[in-house]
């Protein structure tokens, strides 16, 4: 299964949420997520420079009362990935296993997320600590789907909510947080 998504910076997340509710979107209660993203110790580039088709990222997500291990393999761009995930019972052991396998914690992202469905799309409204507010729209597709066609579809759906391509953020929260943290330490 292929996950294609778009992320846009939101100027007024509360207003967008209300408009989506008027369209029939029902949102979950707020979900607290704390992500620890790992990278290979064999990378020779800085975190913001790694990536590209075939790049693999591993994440441990602490979400309310459960922990989820996720592996993403990049396809055509950062928002187009093959994704595999499973709930884990012992995140400390998973952390230790990743260290033994040559992976290191690279960046942490903390956010409060509300999830909703609008037709065949999943919508996430995110308040990301230190980064601000975002809306994500994602669709699970067949492996051979053209991601550019899905992106056009996304933008058409989001346009009535005051969002456009100029609001798009092509980097993941992990990349944005890494950049922010490394600007602070420079």
LOVEXDO-288657 format. One record per residue: residue number from 1; residue in three letters; chain; x, y, z of N, C-alpha, C, CB in turn. Coordinates in steps of 0.2 Angstrom, whole numbers, padded with zeros to 4 digits, always signed. Glycine has a CB too. Layout:
BEGIN
ATOM   k   r c   n_u   n_v   n_w  ca_u  ca_v  ca_w   c_u   c_v   c_w  cb_u  cb_v  cb_w
ATOM NUM ALA A     X     Y     Z     X     Y     Z     X     Y     Z     X     Y     Z
...
//
This chain:
BEGIN
ATOM   k   r c   n_u   n_v   n_w  ca_u  ca_v  ca_w   c_u   c_v   c_w  cb_u  cb_v  cb_w
ATOM   1 UNK A +0004 -0006 +0000 +0000 +0000 +0000 +0004 +0006 +0000 -0005 +0000 +0006
ATOM   2 UNK A +0002 +0011 -0004 +0006 +0017 -0004 +0002 +0023 -0001 +0008 +0019 -0012
ATOM   3 UNK A +0006 +0027 +0003 +0003 +0033 +0006 +0005 +0039 +0003 +0004 +0033 +0014
ATOM   4 UNK A +0001 +0043 +0000 +0002 +0049 -0003 -0001 +0055 +0001 +0000 +0049 -0011
ATOM   5 UNK A +0003 +0060 +0003 +0000 +0065 +0007 +0002 +0072 +0005 +0002 +0064 +0014
ATOM   6 UNK A -0001 +0077 +0007 +0001 +0084 +0006 +0000 +0087 +0013 -0003 +0088 +0001
ATOM   7 UNK A +0005 +0092 +0014 +0005 +0095 +0021 +0005 +0103 +0019 +0011 +0093 +0025
ATOM   8 UNK A +0001 +0106 +0022 +0000 +0114 +0021 +0000 +0117 +0028 -0006 +0115 +0017
ATOM   9 UNK A +0004 +0123 +0028 +0004 +0127 +0034 -0003 +0130 +0034 +0010 +0132 +0033
ATOM  10 UNK A -0005 +0130 +0040 -0012 +0133 +0041 -0012 +0140 +0045 -0017 +0128 +0045
ATOM  11 UNK A -0015 +0145 +0043 -0015 +0151 +0046 -0020 +0151 +0052 -0016 +0157 +0041
ATOM  12 UNK A -0026 +0148 +0051 -0031 +0148 +0056 -0034 +0141 +0056 -0036 +0153 +0054
ATOM  13 UNK A -0031 +0136 +0060 -0033 +0129 +0060 -0040 +0129 +0063 -0028 +0126 +0065
ATOM  14 UNK A -0042 +0133 +0068 -0048 +0132 +0071 -0054 +0134 +0066 -0049 +0137 +0077
ATOM  15 UNK A -0053 +0139 +0061 -0057 +0140 +0056 -0058 +0135 +0051 -0055 +0147 +0053
ATOM  16 UNK A -0052 +0132 +0049 -0052 +0126 +0044 -0056 +0120 +0047 -0045 +0124 +0042
ATOM  17 UNK A -0055 +0119 +0054 -0058 +0113 +0057 -0066 +0114 +0056 -0056 +0113 +0064
ATOM  18 UNK A -0068 +0121 +0058 -0076 +0122 +0058 -0078 +0121 +0051 -0077 +0129 +0060
ATOM  19 UNK A -0075 +0123 +0046 -0077 +0123 +0039 -0077 +0115 +0037 -0072 +0126 +0034
ATOM  20 UNK A -0072 +0111 +0039 -0072 +0104 +0037 -0078 +0101 +0041 -0066 +0101 +0040
ATOM  21 UNK A -0080 +0103 +0047 -0085 +0100 +0051 -0092 +0101 +0047 -0086 +0102 +0058
ATOM  22 UNK A -0092 +0107 +0044 -0098 +0109 +0040 -0099 +0105 +0034 -0098 +0116 +0038
ATOM  23 UNK A -0093 +0102 +0031 -0093 +0097 +0026 -0095 +0090 +0028 -0087 +0098 +0022
ATOM  24 UNK A -0096 +0089 +0034 -0097 +0082 +0037 -0091 +0078 +0040 -0100 +0078 +0031
ATOM  25 UNK A -0086 +0082 +0040 -0080 +0079 +0043 -0080 +0078 +0051 -0073 +0083 +0041
ATOM  26 UNK A -0079 +0072 +0053 -0080 +0071 +0061 -0072 +0070 +0063 -0084 +0066 +0063
ATOM  27 UNK A -0070 +0074 +0068 -0063 +0073 +0071 -0063 +0069 +0077 -0060 +0080 +0071
ATOM  28 UNK A -0057 +0066 +0078 -0056 +0062 +0084 -0055 +0067 +0090 -0050 +0058 +0083
ATOM  29 UNK A -0055 +0065 +0096 -0052 +0069 +0101 -0045 +0070 +0100 -0053 +0065 +0108
ATOM  30 UNK A -0042 +0075 +0103 -0035 +0077 +0102 -0030 +0071 +0104 -0033 +0083 +0106
ATOM  31 UNK A -0026 +0069 +0100 -0021 +0064 +0101 -0014 +0067 +0102 -0021 +0059 +0095
ATOM  32 UNK A -0011 +0065 +0108 -0004 +0067 +0109 +0001 +0063 +0106 -0003 +0068 +0117
ATOM  33 UNK A +0006 +0065 +0102 +0011 +0061 +0099 +0018 +0064 +0100 +0009 +0060 +0091
ATOM  34 UNK A +0022 +0059 +0102 +0029 +0061 +0103 +0033 +0056 +0098 +0031 +0060 +0110
ATOM  35 UNK A +0036 +0059 +0093 +0040 +0054 +0088 +0047 +0055 +0089 +0038 +0056 +0081
ATOM  36 UNK A +0050 +0049 +0089 +0058 +0049 +0089 +0060 +0046 +0082 +0061 +0045 +0095
ATOM  37 UNK A +0063 +0050 +0078 +0065 +0048 +0071 +0072 +0046 +0071 +0063 +0053 +0066
ATOM  38 UNK A +0074 +0040 +0068 +0080 +0037 +0068 +0083 +0038 +0061 +0080 +0030 +0071
ATOM  39 UNK A +0090 +0038 +0061 +0093 +0038 +0054 +0099 +0033 +0055 +0096 +0045 +0052
ATOM  40 UNK A +0102 +0031 +0050 +0107 +0026 +0050 +0114 +0030 +0052 +0108 +0023 +0043
ATOM  41 UNK A +0118 +0026 +0056 +0124 +0029 +0057 +0129 +0029 +0051 +0127 +0025 +0063
ATOM  42 UNK A +0127 +0026 +0046 +0131 +0026 +0040 +0130 +0031 +0035 +0130 +0019 +0036
ATOM  43 UNK A +0125 +0036 +0037 +0124 +0042 +0033 +0130 +0046 +0033 +0117 +0045 +0035
ATOM  44 UNK A +0132 +0049 +0027 +0138 +0053 +0027 +0136 +0060 +0027 +0142 +0051 +0021
ATOM  45 UNK A +0129 +0061 +0026 +0126 +0068 +0025 +0123 +0070 +0032 +0121 +0069 +0019
ATOM  46 UNK A +0121 +0077 +0032 +0118 +0079 +0038 +0110 +0077 +0037 +0118 +0087 +0039
ATOM  47 UNK A +0106 +0077 +0042 +0100 +0074 +0042 +0095 +0078 +0037 +0096 +0075 +0049
ATOM  48 UNK A +0096 +0084 +0036 +0092 +0088 +0031 +0094 +0087 +0024 +0093 +0095 +0033
ATOM  49 UNK A +0100 +0083 +0023 +0102 +0082 +0016 +0100 +0075 +0014 +0109 +0083 +0016
ATOM  50 UNK A +0099 +0070 +0019 +0097 +0063 +0017 +0090 +0063 +0014 +0098 +0059 +0023
ATOM  51 UNK A +0089 +0058 +0011 +0083 +0056 +0008 +0083 +0055 +0000 +0078 +0063 +0008
ATOM  52 UNK A +0078 +0055 -0003 +0078 +0053 -0010 +0074 +0046 -0011 +0085 +0052 -0013
ATOM  53 UNK A +0073 +0044 -0017 +0070 +0038 -0019 +0074 +0032 -0016 +0069 +0037 -0027
ATOM  54 UNK A +0070 +0028 -0012 +0073 +0022 -0009 +0075 +0023 -0002 +0079 +0020 -0013
ATOM  55 UNK A +0075 +0030 +0001 +0078 +0031 +0007 +0073 +0028 +0012 +0078 +0039 +0008
ATOM  56 UNK A +0076 +0026 +0018 +0072 +0022 +0023 +0072 +0026 +0029 +0074 +0015 +0024
ATOM  57 UNK A +0067 +0028 +0033 +0066 +0031 +0039 +0063 +0027 +0044 +0063 +0038 +0039
ATOM  58 UNK A +0065 +0027 +0050 +0062 +0023 +0055 +0060 +0028 +0061 +0067 +0017 +0058
ATOM  59 UNK A +0054 +0026 +0064 +0051 +0031 +0069 +0048 +0027 +0074 +0046 +0036 +0066
ATOM  60 UNK A +0049 +0029 +0081 +0045 +0026 +0086 +0041 +0032 +0088 +0050 +0024 +0092
ATOM  61 UNK A +0034 +0030 +0088 +0029 +0035 +0090 +0026 +0033 +0097 +0024 +0036 +0085
ATOM  62 UNK A +0026 +0038 +0102 +0023 +0037 +0108 +0016 +0041 +0107 +0027 +0039 +0114
ATOM  63 UNK A +0011 +0037 +0107 +0004 +0040 +0106 -0001 +0038 +0112 +0001 +0038 +0099
ATOM  64 UNK A -0002 +0043 +0116 -0006 +0042 +0122 -0004 +0036 +0125 -0014 +0041 +0119
ATOM  65 UNK A -0008 +0030 +0125 -0006 +0024 +0129 -0003 +0019 +0125 -0012 +0022 +0133
ATOM  66 UNK A -0001 +0020 +0119 +0002 +0015 +0115 +0009 +0017 +0111 -0003 +0012 +0110
ATOM  67 UNK A +0013 +0013 +0109 +0019 +0014 +0105 +0019 +0011 +0098 +0025 +0013 +0109
ATOM  68 UNK A +0020 +0014 +0093 +0020 +0012 +0086 +0027 +0013 +0083 +0015 +0015 +0082
ATOM  69 UNK A +0029 +0007 +0080 +0036 +0007 +0076 +0034 +0008 +0069 +0040 +0001 +0077
ATOM  70 UNK A +0037 +0013 +0065 +0035 +0014 +0058 +0041 +0014 +0054 +0031 +0021 +0057
ATOM  71 UNK A +0041 +0011 +0048 +0046 +0011 +0043 +0043 +0014 +0037 +0049 +0004 +0042
ATOM  72 UNK A +0046 +0019 +0034 +0044 +0022 +0028 +0050 +0022 +0023 +0042 +0030 +0029
ATOM  73 UNK A +0048 +0020 +0017 +0053 +0020 +0011 +0050 +0025 +0006 +0053 +0013 +0008
ATOM  74 UNK A +0054 +0030 +0005 +0053 +0035 +0000 +0052 +0033 -0007 +0058 +0041 +0001
ATOM  75 UNK A +0047 +0035 -0010 +0045 +0034 -0017 +0047 +0039 -0021 +0038 +0032 -0018
ATOM  76 UNK A +0043 +0043 -0024 +0045 +0049 -0029 +0047 +0055 -0025 +0039 +0050 -0033
ATOM  77 UNK A +0045 +0056 -0019 +0046 +0062 -0015 +0045 +0061 -0008 +0043 +0069 -0018
ATOM  78 UNK A +0046 +0066 -0004 +0046 +0065 +0004 +0039 +0063 +0006 +0048 +0071 +0007
ATOM  79 UNK A +0034 +0066 +0002 +0027 +0064 +0005 +0024 +0058 +0001 +0023 +0071 +0003
ATOM  80 UNK A +0028 +0054 -0002 +0026 +0048 -0005 +0030 +0042 -0003 +0026 +0049 -0013
ATOM  81 UNK A +0027 +0038 +0001 +0031 +0033 +0004 +0027 +0026 +0005 +0032 +0035 +0011
ATOM  82 UNK A +0031 +0021 +0004 +0028 +0014 +0006 +0029 +0014 +0014 +0032 +0008 +0003
ATOM  83 UNK A +0024 +0012 +0018 +0024 +0013 +0025 +0021 +0006 +0028 +0019 +0019 +0027
ATOM  84 UNK A +0025 +0004 +0033 +0024 -0002 +0037 +0024 +0000 +0044 +0029 -0007 +0035
ATOM  85 UNK A +0019 -0002 +0048 +0019 +0000 +0055 +0016 -0006 +0059 +0016 +0006 +0057
ATOM  86 UNK A +0018 -0006 +0066 +0016 -0011 +0070 +0016 -0008 +0077 +0020 -0017 +0070
ATOM  87 UNK A +0011 -0010 +0081 +0012 -0008 +0088 +0017 -0012 +0092 +0005 -0008 +0092
ATOM  88 UNK A +0021 -0009 +0097 +0026 -0012 +0100 +0024 -0012 +0108 +0033 -0009 +0099
ATOM  89 UNK A +0026 -0017 +0111 +0025 -0018 +0118 +0030 -0015 +0122 +0023 -0025 +0120
ATOM  90 UNK A +0037 -0016 +0120 +0042 -0013 +0124 +0047 -0009 +0120 +0046 -0020 +0126
ATOM  91 UNK A +0045 -0002 +0120 +0049 +0003 +0115 +0056 +0003 +0117 +0046 +0009 +0116
ATOM  92 UNK A +0058 +0002 +0124 +0065 +0002 +0126 +0069 -0003 +0122 +0065 +0001 +0134
ATOM  93 UNK A +0066 -0009 +0122 +0070 -0014 +0118 +0070 -0013 +0111 +0066 -0021 +0119
ATOM  94 UNK A +0065 -0010 +0108 +0065 -0008 +0101 +0071 -0003 +0100 +0058 -0005 +0098
ATOM  95 UNK A +0071 +0002 +0104 +0077 +0007 +0104 +0083 +0004 +0104 +0076 +0012 +0110
ATOM  96 UNK A +0084 -0001 +0109 +0091 -0004 +0109 +0092 -0008 +0103 +0091 -0009 +0115
ATOM  97 UNK A +0087 -0012 +0100 +0088 -0015 +0094 +0090 -0011 +0088 +0082 -0019 +0092
ATOM  98 UNK A +0087 -0005 +0088 +0089 +0000 +0082 +0096 +0002 +0083 +0084 +0006 +0082
ATOM  99 UNK A +0098 +0003 +0089 +0105 +0005 +0091 +0110 +0000 +0088 +0106 +0007 +0098
ATOM 100 UNK A +0109 -0007 +0090 +0113 -0012 +0088 +0113 -0013 +0081 +0110 -0019 +0091
ATOM 101 UNK A +0108 -0011 +0077 +0107 -0012 +0070 +0111 -0006 +0066 +0100 -0013 +0068
ATOM 102 UNK A +0113 -0001 +0070 +0116 +0005 +0067 +0112 +0011 +0066 +0119 +0003 +0061
ATOM 103 UNK A +0106 +0011 +0070 +0102 +0017 +0069 +0103 +0021 +0075 +0095 +0015 +0068
ATOM 104 UNK A +0102 +0028 +0074 +0103 +0032 +0080 +0097 +0037 +0080 +0109 +0036 +0080
ATOM 105 UNK A +0095 +0039 +0086 +0089 +0044 +0087 +0092 +0051 +0084 +0087 +0045 +0094
ATOM 106 UNK A +0088 +0054 +0079 +0091 +0060 +0076 +0087 +0066 +0078 +0090 +0059 +0068
ATOM 107 UNK A +0080 +0065 +0079 +0076 +0071 +0080 +0070 +0069 +0083 +0074 +0075 +0073
ATOM 108 UNK A +0067 +0073 +0087 +0060 +0072 +0091 +0055 +0077 +0088 +0061 +0072 +0098
ATOM 109 UNK A +0049 +0075 +0088 +0043 +0079 +0086 +0038 +0078 +0091 +0041 +0078 +0078
ATOM 110 UNK A +0035 +0084 +0093 +0029 +0083 +0098 +0024 +0087 +0095 +0031 +0086 +0105
ATOM 111 UNK A +0018 +0084 +0095 +0012 +0087 +0092 +0005 +0085 +0095 +0012 +0086 +0084
ATOM 112 UNK A +0000 +0089 +0094 -0006 +0087 +0096 -0010 +0086 +0089 -0010 +0092 +0101
ATOM 113 UNK A -0013 +0081 +0088 -0016 +0079 +0081 -0024 +0077 +0082 -0013 +0074 +0078
ATOM 114 UNK A -0028 +0080 +0078 -0035 +0078 +0077 -0035 +0074 +0070 -0040 +0084 +0078
ATOM 115 UNK A -0038 +0068 +0070 -0039 +0065 +0064 -0046 +0065 +0062 -0037 +0058 +0065
ATOM 116 UNK A -0047 +0065 +0055 -0054 +0065 +0053 -0054 +0062 +0046 -0057 +0072 +0052
ATOM 117 UNK A -0060 +0060 +0043 -0061 +0057 +0037 -0066 +0062 +0033 -0064 +0050 +0037
ATOM 118 UNK A -0064 +0063 +0027 -0068 +0067 +0022 -0068 +0062 +0016 -0065 +0074 +0021
ATOM 119 UNK A -0073 +0059 +0015 -0074 +0054 +0009 -0068 +0049 +0010 -0073 +0058 +0002
ATOM 120 UNK A -0064 +0048 +0005 -0059 +0043 +0005 -0052 +0046 +0008 -0058 +0040 -0002
ATOM 121 UNK A -0052 +0052 +0010 -0046 +0055 +0012 -0046 +0055 +0020 -0046 +0062 +0010
ATOM 122 UNK A -0040 +0054 +0023 -0039 +0056 +0030 -0036 +0063 +0031 -0034 +0050 +0033
ATOM 123 UNK A -0039 +0066 +0035 -0037 +0073 +0037 -0034 +0073 +0044 -0042 +0078 +0036
ATOM 124 UNK A -0028 +0076 +0044 -0025 +0077 +0051 -0024 +0085 +0052 -0018 +0074 +0052
ATOM 125 UNK A -0026 +0087 +0058 -0025 +0094 +0060 -0020 +0094 +0065 -0032 +0098 +0062
ATOM 126 UNK A -0014 +0097 +0064 -0009 +0096 +0069 -0006 +0103 +0072 -0003 +0093 +0065
ATOM 127 UNK A -0005 +0103 +0078 -0002 +0108 +0082 +0005 +0106 +0084 -0007 +0111 +0088
ATOM 128 UNK A +0010 +0108 +0080 +0017 +0105 +0081 +0021 +0110 +0086 +0020 +0104 +0075
ATOM 129 UNK A +0023 +0107 +0091 +0027 +0111 +0096 +0033 +0114 +0092 +0029 +0106 +0102
ATOM 130 UNK A +0034 +0120 +0093 +0039 +0124 +0090 +0038 +0126 +0083 +0046 +0121 +0091
ATOM 131 UNK A +0034 +0122 +0079 +0033 +0123 +0072 +0027 +0127 +0070 +0034 +0117 +0068
ATOM 132 UNK A +0021 +0126 +0074 +0015 +0129 +0072 +0010 +0124 +0070 +0016 +0134 +0066
ATOM 133 UNK A +0005 +0127 +0066 -0001 +0123 +0064 -0001 +0121 +0057 -0007 +0127 +0065
ATOM 134 UNK A -0003 +0115 +0056 -0003 +0112 +0049 -0009 +0107 +0048 +0003 +0107 +0048
ATOM 135 UNK A -0011 +0107 +0041 -0016 +0102 +0039 -0013 +0097 +0035 -0022 +0105 +0036
ATOM 136 UNK A -0014 +0090 +0036 -0012 +0085 +0031 -0018 +0082 +0028 -0007 +0080 +0035
ATOM 137 UNK A -0017 +0080 +0022 -0022 +0076 +0018 -0019 +0070 +0015 -0026 +0081 +0013
ATOM 138 UNK A -0021 +0064 +0017 -0018 +0059 +0014 -0023 +0054 +0011 -0014 +0055 +0019
ATOM 139 UNK A -0020 +0050 +0007 -0024 +0044 +0003 -0020 +0038 +0003 -0027 +0047 -0004
ATOM 140 UNK A -0023 +0032 +0004 -0019 +0026 +0003 -0021 +0024 -0004 -0021 +0021 +0008
ATOM 141 UNK A -0016 +0022 -0008 -0017 +0020 -0015 -0013 +0014 -0017 -0015 +0026 -0020
ATOM 142 UNK A -0015 +0012 -0023 -0011 +0006 -0026 -0004 +0009 -0027 -0014 +0004 -0032
ATOM 143 UNK A +0001 +0004 -0027 +0008 +0006 -0028 +0010 +0009 -0034 +0012 -0001 -0027
ATOM 144 UNK A +0006 +0009 -0039 +0007 +0012 -0046 +0004 +0018 -0047 +0006 +0007 -0051
ATOM 145 UNK A +0001 +0021 -0042 -0003 +0027 -0043 +0002 +0033 -0044 -0007 +0029 -0037
ATOM 146 UNK A +0000 +0038 -0049 +0004 +0044 -0050 +0003 +0049 -0045 +0002 +0047 -0057
ATOM 147 UNK A +0008 +0050 -0041 +0007 +0055 -0035 +0006 +0062 -0037 +0014 +0055 -0031
ATOM 148 UNK A +0008 +0064 -0043 +0006 +0071 -0045 -0001 +0072 -0047 +0010 +0073 -0052
ATOM 149 UNK A -0005 +0067 -0049 -0012 +0067 -0050 -0016 +0067 -0043 -0015 +0061 -0054
ATOM 150 UNK A -0013 +0064 -0038 -0016 +0064 -0032 -0015 +0071 -0028 -0013 +0058 -0027
ATOM 151 UNK A -0009 +0074 -0030 -0008 +0080 -0027 -0013 +0086 -0030 +0000 +0083 -0028
ATOM 152 UNK A -0014 +0085 -0036 -0019 +0090 -0039 -0026 +0089 -0036 -0019 +0088 -0047
ATOM 153 UNK A -0028 +0082 -0035 -0034 +0081 -0032 -0034 +0084 -0025 -0035 +0073 -0031
ATOM 154 UNK A -0029 +0083 -0021 -0028 +0086 -0014 -0029 +0094 -0014 -0022 +0085 -0011
ATOM 155 UNK A -0026 +0097 -0019 -0026 +0105 -0019 -0033 +0107 -0021 -0021 +0107 -0024
ATOM 156 UNK A -0036 +0103 -0025 -0043 +0105 -0027 -0048 +0104 -0021 -0046 +0100 -0033
ATOM 157 UNK A -0047 +0099 -0017 -0051 +0098 -0011 -0050 +0103 -0006 -0050 +0091 -0008
ATOM 158 UNK A -0044 +0106 -0005 -0042 +0110 +0000 -0043 +0118 -0002 -0035 +0109 +0002
ATOM 159 UNK A -0044 +0119 -0008 -0045 +0126 -0011 -0051 +0129 -0007 -0046 +0126 -0018
ATOM 160 UNK A -0057 +0126 -0007 -0062 +0130 -0003 -0061 +0132 +0004 -0068 +0126 -0004
ATOM 161 UNK A -0056 +0129 +0007 -0054 +0130 +0014 -0049 +0136 +0015 -0052 +0124 +0017
ATOM 162 UNK A -0047 +0139 +0009 -0043 +0145 +0009 -0035 +0142 +0009 -0043 +0149 +0015
ATOM 163 UNK A -0034 +0136 +0006 -0027 +0133 +0006 -0026 +0133 -0001 -0027 +0127 +0010
ATOM 164 UNK A -0019 +0134 -0003 -0017 +0133 -0010 -0010 +0130 -0010 -0017 +0140 -0014
ATOM 165 UNK A -0007 +0129 -0016 -0001 +0126 -0017 +0005 +0131 -0013 +0001 +0126 -0024
ATOM 166 UNK A +0003 +0137 -0013 +0008 +0142 -0009 +0009 +0140 -0002 +0006 +0149 -0010
ATOM 167 UNK A +0004 +0137 +0001 +0004 +0135 +0008 +0008 +0128 +0009 -0003 +0135 +0011
ATOM 168 UNK A +0009 +0125 +0004 +0012 +0118 +0004 +0019 +0118 +0008 +0012 +0115 -0003
ATOM 169 UNK A +0020 +0113 +0012 +0026 +0112 +0015 +0029 +0105 +0013 +0026 +0112 +0023
ATOM 170 UNK A +0034 +0105 +0009 +0037 +0098 +0006 +0041 +0094 +0011 +0040 +0100 +0000
ATOM 171 UNK A +0043 +0097 +0017 +0047 +0094 +0021 +0042 +0091 +0027 +0052 +0098 +0025
ATOM 172 UNK A +0045 +0085 +0030 +0041 +0082 +0035 +0043 +0086 +0042 +0044 +0075 +0036
ATOM 173 UNK A +0039 +0085 +0047 +0040 +0088 +0053 +0047 +0087 +0056 +0035 +0086 +0058
ATOM 174 UNK A +0049 +0081 +0055 +0056 +0079 +0057 +0061 +0083 +0054 +0057 +0071 +0056
ATOM 175 UNK A +0061 +0084 +0047 +0066 +0089 +0044 +0065 +0096 +0046 +0064 +0088 +0036
ATOM 176 UNK A +0059 +0098 +0047 +0058 +0105 +0049 +0061 +0106 +0056 +0050 +0107 +0049
ATOM 177 UNK A +0060 +0101 +0061 +0062 +0102 +0068 +0070 +0101 +0068 +0059 +0096 +0072
ATOM 178 UNK A +0073 +0097 +0064 +0080 +0096 +0063 +0083 +0103 +0061 +0082 +0091 +0058
ATOM 179 UNK A +0080 +0106 +0056 +0082 +0113 +0053 +0082 +0118 +0059 +0078 +0115 +0047
ATOM 180 UNK A +0076 +0118 +0062 +0075 +0123 +0068 +0080 +0122 +0073 +0068 +0122 +0070
ATOM 181 UNK A +0081 +0116 +0075 +0086 +0114 +0081 +0093 +0116 +0079 +0085 +0107 +0083
ATOM 182 UNK A +0095 +0115 +0073 +0102 +0116 +0071 +0103 +0123 +0069 +0103 +0112 +0065
ATOM 183 UNK A +0098 +0127 +0068 +0099 +0135 +0067 +0100 +0137 +0074 +0092 +0138 +0064
ATOM 184 UNK A +0096 +0135 +0079 +0097 +0137 +0086 +0104 +0136 +0088 +0092 +0134 +0091
ATOM 185 UNK A +0107 +0130 +0087 +0114 +0129 +0089 +0119 +0131 +0085 +0114 +0121 +0090
ATOM 186 UNK A +0118 +0135 +0080 +0123 +0138 +0075 +0125 +0144 +0078 +0121 +0138 +0068
//
